């Protein structure tokens, strides 16, 4: 006997089975179909199908969208972006730009410094002064900028006018930042320098590579800062390899001593540490991936041998 149509697709979990013997009268509470089972039925086995666990219920058929009416006079002509075809859509073409020679050299040089092993004497120039301390240092340096051409002309003109009037002009030696590699070296050797500031990107680096060792020998605080161009702006030049302060005014001594202590802790006291630390030896992403793959293969073979 078939299941009445109104019971088809009944949402019963785990497909329960209704089993009776032939010619048995069922009670209403024993029968999941209710009063219908009170009749005498010849059911050996009855299975009511419901949705199984883990199976999604069928999605109701969505309404069909009305087809867009197109004018047959307008033909669809897809673009071909091959050679000699349509202009490609705008995208980032940085990868294909032919950069100027100086930019190419800069980039290749930077990558080469990462790949090759860099000896400690050169690697110490990658350890520069932190931003906050550098800001404090340059504030002091800018107070002691040497005069530019216009200021010098004005000073000499005033002096000449005073002399023409018969006045005696007293001139004190100004406290200025000293610059020039030979001049600064002389001041260090004479133990007159109080602070030496070296640029990290001097080219060729051999010009200043020995300065940290000389400063340490003479027990003069030194620091390495970013940018020969930034040092150049202090002394009205395009670039400057090294600057030096011999003394400061009384009102700046407190701030200057605080900066000196921080610089000593970061450079002079860490000289032995920097003297032993090599740099470079960082491979590219492709090379690193190949090395890791080889290491995994070697480890796998070693594990197989052990088993």
Number of C-alpha atoms within 10 A of each C-alpha: 8 6 11 9 7 7 11 11 11 12 13 12 12 12 15 13 12 15 12 15 11 12 12 15 14 17 14 13 10 11 14 14 14 12 12 14 17 15 12 12 16 13 15 13 11 14 11 18 17 15 16 13 9 6 7 8 8 7 6 6 6 6 6 6 6 6 6 6 6 8 7 7 6 7 8 7 6 7 10 11 11 9 7 7 9 11 11 10 6 6 6 6 7 8 7 7 7 9 11 8 8 9 11 11 12 11 10 12 12 10 15 16 15 16 15 13 14 17 14 15 18 17 18 23 22 13 15 18 19 13 11 8 12 17 12 14 19 14 10 17 21 14 15 20 16 19 14 11 10 8 11 11 12 11 12 11 12 12 17 14 11 13 12 10 9 9 11 10 11 7 7 6 6 9 15 19 20 20 22 12 17 10 13 22 19 12 17 23 13 10 14 15 23 17 21 24 21 26 25 24 17 19 11 8 14 11 11 18 17 12 19 24 15 15 21 15 11 14 14 19 23 25 23 24 23 19 17 21 16 16 24 18 14 21 22 14 13 12 17 22 22 26 24 25 21 17 17 17 11 8 8 12 12 10 12 18 11 11 17 18 12 14 22 18 12 19 22 21 13 11 16 10 11 18 15 13 13 15 19 15 13 15 15 11 9 8 11 12 12 11 13 11 12 12 12 12 12 12 12 12 11 11 10 9 8 7 5
